[in-house]
Amino acid sequence: MARDMSDIDILKMELEQLKKEVSTPREPVSKTSKDIMEWCEAASATDLLITGVPDDKNPYKPEKGGCIIT
């Protein structure tokens, strides 16, 4: 799409995007990082990346047994 547009058209499009972004409400990083940390701690009990998948519900559990040498 940008190939079909002139440089002026591209700059106008970028200016419109910047006008939209400047009016977006912002939160301080200190507040949002605290919120994210609290959410992660609250969800950690049910997070499968932390607790792992129980063996009886894991479809990718390796078969038990040794190697077969032929």
mmCIF file of the N, C-alpha and C atoms, coordinates in Angstrom:
data_MODEL
# 
_entry.id   MODEL 
# 
loop_
_atom_site.group_PDB 
_atom_site.id 
_atom_site.type_symbol 
_atom_site.label_atom_id 
_atom_site.label_alt_id 
_atom_site.label_comp_id 
_atom_site.label_asym_id 
_atom_site.label_entity_id 
_atom_site.label_seq_id 
_atom_site.pdbx_PDB_ins_code 
_atom_site.Cartn_x 
_atom_site.Cartn_y 
_atom_site.Cartn_z 
_atom_site.occupancy 
_atom_site.B_iso_or_equiv 
_atom_site.pdbx_formal_charge 
_atom_site.auth_seq_id 
_atom_site.auth_comp_id 
_atom_site.auth_asym_id 
_atom_site.auth_atom_id 
_atom_site.pdbx_PDB_model_num 
ATOM 1   N N  . MET A 1 1  ? 0.827  -1.185  0.000  1.00 0.00 ? 1  MET A N  1 
ATOM 2   C CA . MET A 1 1  ? 0.000  0.000   0.000  1.00 0.00 ? 1  MET A CA 1 
ATOM 3   C C  . MET A 1 1  ? 0.866  1.242   0.000  1.00 0.00 ? 1  MET A C  1 
ATOM 4   N N  . ALA A 1 2  ? 1.946  1.230   0.755  1.00 0.00 ? 2  ALA A N  1 
ATOM 5   C CA . ALA A 1 2  ? 2.809  2.403   0.846  1.00 0.00 ? 2  ALA A CA 1 
ATOM 6   C C  . ALA A 1 2  ? 3.497  2.693   -0.480 1.00 0.00 ? 2  ALA A C  1 
ATOM 7   N N  . ARG A 1 3  ? 3.667  1.682   -1.323 1.00 0.00 ? 3  ARG A N  1 
ATOM 8   C CA . ARG A 1 3  ? 4.305  1.899   -2.622 1.00 0.00 ? 3  ARG A CA 1 
ATOM 9   C C  . ARG A 1 3  ? 3.448  2.779   -3.517 1.00 0.00 ? 3  ARG A C  1 
ATOM 10  N N  . ASP A 1 4  ? 2.126  2.697   -3.353 1.00 0.00 ? 4  ASP A N  1 
ATOM 11  C CA . ASP A 1 4  ? 1.211  3.462   -4.193 1.00 0.00 ? 4  ASP A CA 1 
ATOM 12  C C  . ASP A 1 4  ? 1.023  4.887   -3.696 1.00 0.00 ? 4  ASP A C  1 
ATOM 13  N N  . MET A 1 5  ? 1.570  5.213   -2.544 1.00 0.00 ? 5  MET A N  1 
ATOM 14  C CA . MET A 1 5  ? 1.355  6.526   -1.940 1.00 0.00 ? 5  MET A CA 1 
ATOM 15  C C  . MET A 1 5  ? 2.581  7.409   -2.152 1.00 0.00 ? 5  MET A C  1 
ATOM 16  N N  . SER A 1 6  ? 2.331  8.698   -2.273 1.00 0.00 ? 6  SER A N  1 
ATOM 17  C CA . SER A 1 6  ? 3.441  9.634   -2.387 1.00 0.00 ? 6  SER A CA 1 
ATOM 18  C C  . SER A 1 6  ? 4.020  9.892   -1.000 1.00 0.00 ? 6  SER A C  1 
ATOM 19  N N  . ASP A 1 7  ? 5.175  10.511  -0.962 1.00 0.00 ? 7  ASP A N  1 
ATOM 20  C CA . ASP A 1 7  ? 5.813  10.821  0.315  1.00 0.00 ? 7  ASP A CA 1 
ATOM 21  C C  . ASP A 1 7  ? 4.926  11.707  1.177  1.00 0.00 ? 7  ASP A C  1 
ATOM 22  N N  . ILE A 1 8  ? 4.238  12.634  0.554  1.00 0.00 ? 8  ILE A N  1 
ATOM 23  C CA . ILE A 1 8  ? 3.365  13.548  1.305  1.00 0.00 ? 8  ILE A CA 1 
ATOM 24  C C  . ILE A 1 8  ? 2.197  12.773  1.910  1.00 0.00 ? 8  ILE A C  1 
ATOM 25  N N  . ASP A 1 9  ? 1.635  11.842  1.151  1.00 0.00 ? 9  ASP A N  1 
ATOM 26  C CA . ASP A 1 9  ? 0.523  11.041  1.663  1.00 0.00 ? 9  ASP A CA 1 
ATOM 27  C C  . ASP A 1 9  ? 0.974  10.189  2.852  1.00 0.00 ? 9  ASP A C  1 
ATOM 28  N N  . ILE A 1 10 ? 2.174  9.630   2.757  1.00 0.00 ? 10 ILE A N  1 
ATOM 29  C CA . ILE A 1 10 ? 2.701  8.819   3.858  1.00 0.00 ? 10 ILE A CA 1 
ATOM 30  C C  . ILE A 1 10 ? 2.915  9.680   5.096  1.00 0.00 ? 10 ILE A C  1 
ATOM 31  N N  . LEU A 1 11 ? 3.460  10.886  4.908  1.00 0.00 ? 11 LEU A N  1 
ATOM 32  C CA . LEU A 1 11 ? 3.672  11.781  6.046  1.00 0.00 ? 11 LEU A CA 1 
ATOM 33  C C  . LEU A 1 11 ? 2.351  12.220  6.665  1.00 0.00 ? 11 LEU A C  1 
ATOM 34  N N  . LYS A 1 12 ? 1.335  12.454  5.849  1.00 0.00 ? 12 LYS A N  1 
ATOM 35  C CA . LYS A 1 12 ? 0.015  12.815  6.379  1.00 0.00 ? 12 LYS A CA 1 
ATOM 36  C C  . LYS A 1 12 ? -0.567 11.665  7.201  1.00 0.00 ? 12 LYS A C  1 
ATOM 37  N N  . MET A 1 13 ? -0.400 10.443  6.712  1.00 0.00 ? 13 MET A N  1 
ATOM 38  C CA . MET A 1 13 ? -0.902 9.280   7.424  1.00 0.00 ? 13 MET A CA 1 
ATOM 39  C C  . MET A 1 13 ? -0.178 9.128   8.767  1.00 0.00 ? 13 MET A C  1 
ATOM 40  N N  . GLU A 1 14 ? 1.137  9.319   8.764  1.00 0.00 ? 14 GLU A N  1 
ATOM 41  C CA . GLU A 1 14 ? 1.900  9.235   10.007 1.00 0.00 ? 14 GLU A CA 1 
ATOM 42  C C  . GLU A 1 14 ? 1.486  10.332  10.978 1.00 0.00 ? 14 GLU A C  1 
ATOM 43  N N  . LEU A 1 15 ? 1.232  11.529  10.474 1.00 0.00 ? 15 LEU A N  1 
ATOM 44  C CA . LEU A 1 15 ? 0.802  12.639  11.323 1.00 0.00 ? 15 LEU A CA 1 
ATOM 45  C C  . LEU A 1 15 ? -0.544 12.332  11.972 1.00 0.00 ? 15 LEU A C  1 
ATOM 46  N N  . GLU A 1 16 ? -1.471 11.770  11.222 1.00 0.00 ? 16 GLU A N  1 
ATOM 47  C CA . GLU A 1 16 ? -2.774 11.412  11.776 1.00 0.00 ? 16 GLU A CA 1 
ATOM 48  C C  . GLU A 1 16 ? -2.619 10.357  12.877 1.00 0.00 ? 16 GLU A C  1 
ATOM 49  N N  . GLN A 1 17 ? -1.743 9.393   12.655 1.00 0.00 ? 17 GLN A N  1 
ATOM 50  C CA . GLN A 1 17 ? -1.510 8.365   13.673 1.00 0.00 ? 17 GLN A CA 1 
ATOM 51  C C  . GLN A 1 17 ? -0.912 8.983   14.932 1.00 0.00 ? 17 GLN A C  1 
ATOM 52  N N  . LEU A 1 18 ? 0.036  9.892   14.779 1.00 0.00 ? 18 LEU A N  1 
ATOM 53  C CA . LEU A 1 18 ? 0.638  10.545  15.936 1.00 0.00 ? 18 LEU A CA 1 
ATOM 54  C C  . LEU A 1 18 ? -0.383 11.397  16.692 1.00 0.00 ? 18 LEU A C  1 
ATOM 55  N N  . LYS A 1 19 ? -1.295 12.029  15.982 1.00 0.00 ? 19 LYS A N  1 
ATOM 56  C CA . LYS A 1 19 ? -2.350 12.809  16.646 1.00 0.00 ? 19 LYS A CA 1 
ATOM 57  C C  . LYS A 1 19 ? -3.246 11.905  17.494 1.00 0.00 ? 19 LYS A C  1 
ATOM 58  N N  . LYS A 1 20 ? -3.515 10.698  16.991 1.00 0.00 ? 20 LYS A N  1 
ATOM 59  C CA . LYS A 1 20 ? -4.322 9.751   17.757 1.00 0.00 ? 20 LYS A CA 1 
ATOM 60  C C  . LYS A 1 20 ? -3.555 9.285   18.997 1.00 0.00 ? 20 LYS A C  1 
ATOM 61  N N  . GLU A 1 21 ? -2.268 9.002   18.821 1.00 0.00 ? 21 GLU A N  1 
ATOM 62  C CA . GLU A 1 21 ? -1.469 8.468   19.921 1.00 0.00 ? 21 GLU A CA 1 
ATOM 63  C C  . GLU A 1 21 ? -1.218 9.488   21.017 1.00 0.00 ? 21 GLU A C  1 
ATOM 64  N N  . VAL A 1 22 ? -1.115 10.766  20.664 1.00 0.00 ? 22 VAL A N  1 
ATOM 65  C CA . VAL A 1 22 ? -0.820 11.782  21.678 1.00 0.00 ? 22 VAL A CA 1 
ATOM 66  C C  . VAL A 1 22 ? -1.999 11.966  22.635 1.00 0.00 ? 22 VAL A C  1 
ATOM 67  N N  . SER A 1 23 ? -3.201 11.648  22.185 1.00 0.00 ? 23 SER A N  1 
ATOM 68  C CA . SER A 1 23 ? -4.368 11.809  23.055 1.00 0.00 ? 23 SER A CA 1 
ATOM 69  C C  . SER A 1 23 ? -4.662 10.549  23.874 1.00 0.00 ? 23 SER A C  1 
ATOM 70  N N  . THR A 1 24 ? -3.878 9.500   23.697 1.00 0.00 ? 24 THR A N  1 
ATOM 71  C CA . THR A 1 24 ? -4.064 8.259   24.449 1.00 0.00 ? 24 THR A CA 1 
ATOM 72  C C  . THR A 1 24 ? -3.628 8.471   25.896 1.00 0.00 ? 24 THR A C  1 
ATOM 73  N N  . PRO A 1 25 ? -4.493 8.135   26.859 1.00 0.00 ? 25 PRO A N  1 
ATOM 74  C CA . PRO A 1 25 ? -4.092 8.301   28.252 1.00 0.00 ? 25 PRO A CA 1 
ATOM 75  C C  . PRO A 1 25 ? -2.940 7.353   28.602 1.00 0.00 ? 25 PRO A C  1 
ATOM 76  N N  . ARG A 1 26 ? -2.004 7.844   29.385 1.00 0.00 ? 26 ARG A N  1 
ATOM 77  C CA . ARG A 1 26 ? -0.815 7.071   29.747 1.00 0.00 ? 26 ARG A CA 1 
ATOM 78  C C  . ARG A 1 26 ? -0.798 6.806   31.250 1.00 0.00 ? 26 ARG A C  1 
ATOM 79  N N  . GLU A 1 27 ? -0.253 5.689   31.631 1.00 0.00 ? 27 GLU A N  1 
ATOM 80  C CA . GLU A 1 27 ? -0.070 5.335   33.038 1.00 0.00 ? 27 GLU A CA 1 
ATOM 81  C C  . GLU A 1 27 ? 1.425  5.275   33.316 1.00 0.00 ? 27 GLU A C  1 
ATOM 82  N N  . PRO A 1 28 ? 1.866  5.683   34.485 1.00 0.00 ? 28 PRO A N  1 
ATOM 83  C CA . PRO A 1 28 ? 3.291  5.572   34.805 1.00 0.00 ? 28 PRO A CA 1 
ATOM 84  C C  . PRO A 1 28 ? 3.730  4.107   34.877 1.00 0.00 ? 28 PRO A C  1 
ATOM 85  N N  . VAL A 1 29 ? 4.951  3.855   34.456 1.00 0.00 ? 29 VAL A N  1 
ATOM 86  C CA . VAL A 1 29 ? 5.481  2.497   34.456 1.00 0.00 ? 29 VAL A CA 1 
ATOM 87  C C  . VAL A 1 29 ? 5.494  1.927   35.872 1.00 0.00 ? 29 VAL A C  1 
ATOM 88  N N  . SER A 1 30 ? 5.754  2.763   36.864 1.00 0.00 ? 30 SER A N  1 
ATOM 89  C CA . SER A 1 30 ? 5.803  2.274   38.240 1.00 0.00 ? 30 SER A CA 1 
ATOM 90  C C  . SER A 1 30 ? 4.453  1.689   38.665 1.00 0.00 ? 30 SER A C  1 
ATOM 91  N N  . LYS A 1 31 ? 3.365  2.283   38.225 1.00 0.00 ? 31 LYS A N  1 
ATOM 92  C CA . LYS A 1 31 ? 2.042  1.773   38.584 1.00 0.00 ? 31 LYS A CA 1 
ATOM 93  C C  . LYS A 1 31 ? 1.703  0.520   37.792 1.00 0.00 ? 31 LYS A C  1 
ATOM 94  N N  . THR A 1 32 ? 1.943  0.544   36.494 1.00 0.00 ? 32 THR A N  1 
ATOM 95  C CA . THR A 1 32 ? 1.576  -0.607  35.680 1.00 0.00 ? 32 THR A CA 1 
ATOM 96  C C  . THR A 1 32 ? 2.430  -1.821  36.007 1.00 0.00 ? 32 THR A C  1 
ATOM 97  N N  . SER A 1 33 ? 3.709  -1.621  36.305 1.00 0.00 ? 33 SER A N  1 
ATOM 98  C CA . SER A 1 33 ? 4.549  -2.776  36.649 1.00 0.00 ? 33 SER A CA 1 
ATOM 99  C C  . SER A 1 33 ? 4.102  -3.389  37.974 1.00 0.00 ? 33 SER A C  1 
ATOM 100 N N  . LYS A 1 34 ? 3.679  -2.540  38.913 1.00 0.00 ? 34 LYS A N  1 
ATOM 101 C CA . LYS A 1 34 ? 3.172  -3.058  40.190 1.00 0.00 ? 34 LYS A CA 1 
ATOM 102 C C  . LYS A 1 34 ? 1.893  -3.864  39.959 1.00 0.00 ? 34 LYS A C  1 
ATOM 103 N N  . ASP A 1 35 ? 1.003  -3.351  39.098 1.00 0.00 ? 35 ASP A N  1 
ATOM 104 C CA . ASP A 1 35 ? -0.236 -4.067  38.780 1.00 0.00 ? 35 ASP A CA 1 
ATOM 105 C C  . ASP A 1 35 ? 0.055  -5.408  38.122 1.00 0.00 ? 35 ASP A C  1 
ATOM 106 N N  . ILE A 1 36 ? 1.020  -5.439  37.212 1.00 0.00 ? 36 ILE A N  1 
ATOM 107 C CA . ILE A 1 36 ? 1.368  -6.684  36.531 1.00 0.00 ? 36 ILE A CA 1 
ATOM 108 C C  . ILE A 1 36 ? 1.947  -7.690  37.526 1.00 0.00 ? 36 ILE A C  1 
ATOM 109 N N  . MET A 1 37 ? 2.804  -7.229  38.427 1.00 0.00 ? 37 MET A N  1 
ATOM 110 C CA . MET A 1 37 ? 3.390  -8.128  39.424 1.00 0.00 ? 37 MET A CA 1 
ATOM 111 C C  . MET A 1 37 ? 2.313  -8.709  40.334 1.00 0.00 ? 37 MET A C  1 
ATOM 112 N N  . GLU A 1 38 ? 1.371  -7.884  40.755 1.00 0.00 ? 38 GLU A N  1 
ATOM 113 C CA . GLU A 1 38 ? 0.281  -8.368  41.608 1.00 0.00 ? 38 GLU A CA 1 
ATOM 114 C C  . GLU A 1 38 ? -0.576 -9.395  40.873 1.00 0.00 ? 38 GLU A C  1 
ATOM 115 N N  . TRP A 1 39 ? -0.868 -9.134  39.603 1.00 0.00 ? 39 TRP A N  1 
ATOM 116 C CA . TRP A 1 39 ? -1.673 -10.064 38.817 1.00 0.00 ? 39 TRP A CA 1 
ATOM 117 C C  . TRP A 1 39 ? -0.940 -11.390 38.647 1.00 0.00 ? 39 TRP A C  1 
ATOM 118 N N  . CYS A 1 40 ? 0.349  -11.336 38.367 1.00 0.00 ? 40 CYS A N  1 
ATOM 119 C CA . CYS A 1 40 ? 1.132  -12.564 38.194 1.00 0.00 ? 40 CYS A CA 1 
ATOM 120 C C  . CYS A 1 40 ? 1.160  -13.383 39.480 1.00 0.00 ? 40 CYS A C  1 
ATOM 121 N N  . GLU A 1 41 ? 1.332  -12.728 40.601 1.00 0.00 ? 41 GLU A N  1 
ATOM 122 C CA . GLU A 1 41 ? 1.353  -13.438 41.883 1.00 0.00 ? 41 GLU A CA 1 
ATOM 123 C C  . GLU A 1 41 ? 0.002  -14.057 42.190 1.00 0.00 ? 41 GLU A C  1 
ATOM 124 N N  . ALA A 1 42 ? -1.088 -13.353 41.850 1.00 0.00 ? 42 ALA A N  1 
ATOM 125 C CA . ALA A 1 42 ? -2.424 -13.883 42.106 1.00 0.00 ? 42 ALA A CA 1 
ATOM 126 C C  . ALA A 1 42 ? -2.733 -15.071 41.192 1.00 0.00 ? 42 ALA A C  1 
ATOM 127 N N  . ALA A 1 43 ? -2.220 -15.055 39.973 1.00 0.00 ? 43 ALA A N  1 
ATOM 128 C CA . ALA A 1 43 ? -2.526 -16.115 39.009 1.00 0.00 ? 43 ALA A CA 1 
ATOM 129 C C  . ALA A 1 43 ? -1.513 -17.250 39.043 1.00 0.00 ? 43 ALA A C  1 
ATOM 130 N N  . SER A 1 44 ? -0.475 -17.138 39.855 1.00 0.00 ? 44 SER A N  1 
ATOM 131 C CA . SER A 1 44 ? 0.595  -18.140 39.833 1.00 0.00 ? 44 SER A CA 1 
ATOM 132 C C  . SER A 1 44 ? 0.121  -19.522 40.286 1.00 0.00 ? 44 SER A C  1 
ATOM 133 N N  . ALA A 1 45 ? -0.891 -19.581 41.126 1.00 0.00 ? 45 ALA A N  1 
ATOM 134 C CA . ALA A 1 45 ? -1.363 -20.879 41.610 1.00 0.00 ? 45 ALA A CA 1 
ATOM 135 C C  . ALA A 1 45 ? -1.995 -21.711 40.497 1.00 0.00 ? 45 ALA A C  1 
ATOM 136 N N  . THR A 1 46 ? -2.555 -21.067 39.506 1.00 0.00 ? 46 THR A N  1 
ATOM 137 C CA . THR A 1 46 ? -3.216 -21.795 38.424 1.00 0.00 ? 46 THR A CA 1 
ATOM 138 C C  . THR A 1 46 ? -2.448 -21.711 37.100 1.00 0.00 ? 46 THR A C  1 
ATOM 139 N N  . ASP A 1 47 ? -1.273 -21.110 37.109 1.00 0.00 ? 47 ASP A N  1 
ATOM 140 C CA . ASP A 1 47 ? -0.487 -20.959 35.894 1.00 0.00 ? 47 ASP A CA 1 
ATOM 141 C C  . ASP A 1 47 ? 0.253  -22.260 35.600 1.00 0.00 ? 47 ASP A C  1 
ATOM 142 N N  . LEU A 1 48 ? -0.063 -22.869 34.463 1.00 0.00 ? 48 LEU A N  1 
ATOM 143 C CA . LEU A 1 48 ? 0.545  -24.153 34.120 1.00 0.00 ? 48 LEU A CA 1 
ATOM 144 C C  . LEU A 1 48 ? 2.035  -24.036 33.821 1.00 0.00 ? 48 LEU A C  1 
ATOM 145 N N  . LEU A 1 49 ? 2.494  -22.857 33.453 1.00 0.00 ? 49 LEU A N  1 
ATOM 146 C CA . LEU A 1 49 ? 3.929  -22.691 33.230 1.00 0.00 ? 49 LEU A CA 1 
ATOM 147 C C  . LEU A 1 49 ? 4.704  -22.740 34.536 1.00 0.00 ? 49 LEU A C  1 
ATOM 148 N N  . ILE A 1 50 ? 4.045  -22.421 35.645 1.00 0.00 ? 50 ILE A N  1 
ATOM 149 C CA . ILE A 1 50 ? 4.695  -22.449 36.952 1.00 0.00 ? 50 ILE A CA 1 
ATOM 150 C C  . ILE A 1 50 ? 4.447  -23.783 37.651 1.00 0.00 ? 50 ILE A C  1 
ATOM 151 N N  . THR A 1 51 ? 3.189  -24.214 37.677 1.00 0.00 ? 51 THR A N  1 
ATOM 152 C CA . THR A 1 51 ? 2.843  -25.429 38.414 1.00 0.00 ? 51 THR A CA 1 
ATOM 153 C C  . THR A 1 51 ? 3.075  -26.701 37.615 1.00 0.00 ? 51 THR A C  1 
ATOM 154 N N  . GLY A 1 52 ? 3.073  -26.605 36.306 1.00 0.00 ? 52 GLY A N  1 
ATOM 155 C CA . GLY A 1 52 ? 3.239  -27.780 35.469 1.00 0.00 ? 52 GLY A CA 1 
ATOM 156 C C  . GLY A 1 52 ? 1.919  -28.480 35.213 1.00 0.00 ? 52 GLY A C  1 
ATOM 157 N N  . VAL A 1 53 ? 1.933  -29.383 34.261 1.00 0.00 ? 53 VAL A N  1 
ATOM 158 C CA . VAL A 1 53 ? 0.739  -30.144 33.898 1.00 0.00 ? 53 VAL A CA 1 
ATOM 159 C C  . VAL A 1 53 ? 0.792  -31.481 34.628 1.00 0.00 ? 53 VAL A C  1 
ATOM 160 N N  . PRO A 1 54 ? -0.295 -31.875 35.288 1.00 0.00 ? 54 PRO A N  1 
ATOM 161 C CA . PRO A 1 54 ? -0.302 -33.180 35.960 1.00 0.00 ? 54 PRO A CA 1 
ATOM 162 C C  . PRO A 1 54 ? -0.068 -34.306 34.944 1.00 0.00 ? 54 PRO A C  1 
ATOM 163 N N  . ASP A 1 55 ? 0.641  -35.344 35.374 1.00 0.00 ? 55 ASP A N  1 
ATOM 164 C CA . ASP A 1 55 ? 0.972  -36.447 34.468 1.00 0.00 ? 55 ASP A CA 1 
ATOM 165 C C  . ASP A 1 55 ? -0.263 -37.092 33.860 1.00 0.00 ? 55 ASP A C  1 
ATOM 166 N N  . ASP A 1 56 ? -1.341 -37.181 34.634 1.00 0.00 ? 56 ASP A N  1 
ATOM 167 C CA . ASP A 1 56 ? -2.529 -37.848 34.106 1.00 0.00 ? 56 ASP A CA 1 
ATOM 168 C C  . ASP A 1 56 ? -3.259 -37.011 33.059 1.00 0.00 ? 56 ASP A C  1 
ATOM 169 N N  . LYS A 1 57 ? -2.954 -35.714 32.952 1.00 0.00 ? 57 LYS A N  1 
ATOM 170 C CA . LYS A 1 57 ? -3.607 -34.847 31.967 1.00 0.00 ? 57 LYS A CA 1 
ATOM 171 C C  . LYS A 1 57 ? -2.657 -34.394 30.864 1.00 0.00 ? 57 LYS A C  1 
ATOM 172 N N  . ASN A 1 58 ? -1.439 -34.872 30.871 1.00 0.00 ? 58 ASN A N  1 
ATOM 173 C CA . ASN A 1 58 ? -0.443 -34.452 29.902 1.00 0.00 ? 58 ASN A CA 1 
ATOM 174 C C  . ASN A 1 58 ? -0.456 -35.400 28.707 1.00 0.00 ? 58 ASN A C  1 
ATOM 175 N N  . PRO A 1 59 ? -0.944 -34.928 27.543 1.00 0.00 ? 59 PRO A N  1 
ATOM 176 C CA . PRO A 1 59 ? -0.980 -35.808 26.370 1.00 0.00 ? 59 PRO A CA 1 
ATOM 177 C C  . PRO A 1 59 ? 0.412  -36.057 25.784 1.00 0.00 ? 59 PRO A C  1 
ATOM 178 N N  . TYR A 1 60 ? 1.404  -35.274 26.192 1.00 0.00 ? 60 TYR A N  1 
ATOM 179 C CA . TYR A 1 60 ? 2.754  -35.407 25.638 1.00 0.00 ? 60 TYR A CA 1 
ATOM 180 C C  . TYR A 1 60 ? 3.714  -36.109 26.593 1.00 0.00 ? 60 TYR A C  1 
ATOM 181 N N  . LYS A 1 61 ? 3.176  -36.727 27.610 1.00 0.00 ? 61 LYS A N  1 
ATOM 182 C CA . LYS A 1 61 ? 4.012  -37.429 28.585 1.00 0.00 ? 61 LYS A CA 1 
ATOM 183 C C  . LYS A 1 61 ? 4.741  -38.571 27.895 1.00 0.00 ? 61 LYS A C  1 
ATOM 184 N N  . PRO A 1 62 ? 6.051  -38.658 28.077 1.00 0.00 ? 62 PRO A N  1 
ATOM 185 C CA . PRO A 1 62 ? 6.787  -39.746 27.420 1.00 0.00 ? 62 PRO A CA 1 
ATOM 186 C C  . PRO A 1 62 ? 6.415  -41.101 28.016 1.00 0.00 ? 62 PRO A C  1 
ATOM 187 N N  . GLU A 1 63 ? 6.494  -42.089 27.195 1.00 0.00 ? 63 GLU A N  1 
ATOM 188 C CA . GLU A 1 63 ? 6.215  -43.458 27.640 1.00 0.00 ? 63 GLU A CA 1 
ATOM 189 C C  . GLU A 1 63 ? 7.339  -43.893 28.583 1.00 0.00 ? 63 GLU A C  1 
ATOM 190 N N  . LYS A 1 64 ? 6.962  -44.641 29.607 1.00 0.00 ? 64 LYS A N  1 
ATOM 191 C CA . LYS A 1 64 ? 7.971  -45.139 30.534 1.00 0.00 ? 64 LYS A CA 1 
ATOM 192 C C  . LYS A 1 64 ? 8.595  -46.399 29.956 1.00 0.00 ? 64 LYS A C  1 
ATOM 193 N N  . GLY A 1 65 ? 9.816  -46.608 30.288 1.00 0.00 ? 65 GLY A N  1 
ATOM 194 C CA . GLY A 1 65 ? 10.501 -47.800 29.808 1.00 0.00 ? 65 GLY A CA 1 
ATOM 195 C C  . GLY A 1 65 ? 11.885 -47.439 29.312 1.00 0.00 ? 65 GLY A C  1 
ATOM 196 N N  . GLY A 1 66 ? 12.632 -48.426 29.030 1.00 0.00 ? 66 GLY A N  1 
ATOM 197 C CA . GLY A 1 66 ? 13.995 -48.221 28.570 1.00 0.00 ? 66 GLY A CA 1 
ATOM 198 C C  . GLY A 1 66 ? 14.097 -48.201 27.070 1.00 0.00 ? 66 GLY A C  1 
ATOM 199 N N  . CYS A 1 67 ? 15.296 -48.126 26.612 1.00 0.00 ? 67 CYS A N  1 
ATOM 200 C CA . CYS A 1 67 ? 15.566 -48.150 25.185 1.00 0.00 ? 67 CYS A CA 1 
ATOM 201 C C  . CYS A 1 67 ? 15.535 -49.585 24.677 1.00 0.00 ? 67 CYS A C  1 
ATOM 202 N N  . ILE A 1 68 ? 15.117 -49.740 23.463 1.00 0.00 ? 68 ILE A N  1 
ATOM 203 C CA . ILE A 1 68 ? 15.130 -51.050 22.819 1.00 0.00 ? 68 ILE A CA 1 
ATOM 204 C C  . ILE A 1 68 ? 16.331 -51.078 21.890 1.00 0.00 ? 68 ILE A C  1 
ATOM 205 N N  . ILE A 1 69 ? 17.244 -51.998 22.139 1.00 0.00 ? 69 ILE A N  1 
ATOM 206 C CA . ILE A 1 69 ? 18.439 -52.103 21.302 1.00 0.00 ? 69 ILE A CA 1 
ATOM 207 C C  . ILE A 1 69 ? 18.276 -53.336 20.428 1.00 0.00 ? 69 ILE A C  1 
ATOM 208 N N  . THR A 1 70 ? 18.408 -53.127 19.148 1.00 0.00 ? 70 THR A N  1 
ATOM 209 C CA . THR A 1 70 ? 18.283 -54.260 18.238 1.00 0.00 ? 70 THR A CA 1 
ATOM 210 C C  . THR A 1 70 ? 19.578 -54.568 17.567 1.00 0.00 ? 70 THR A C  1 
# 
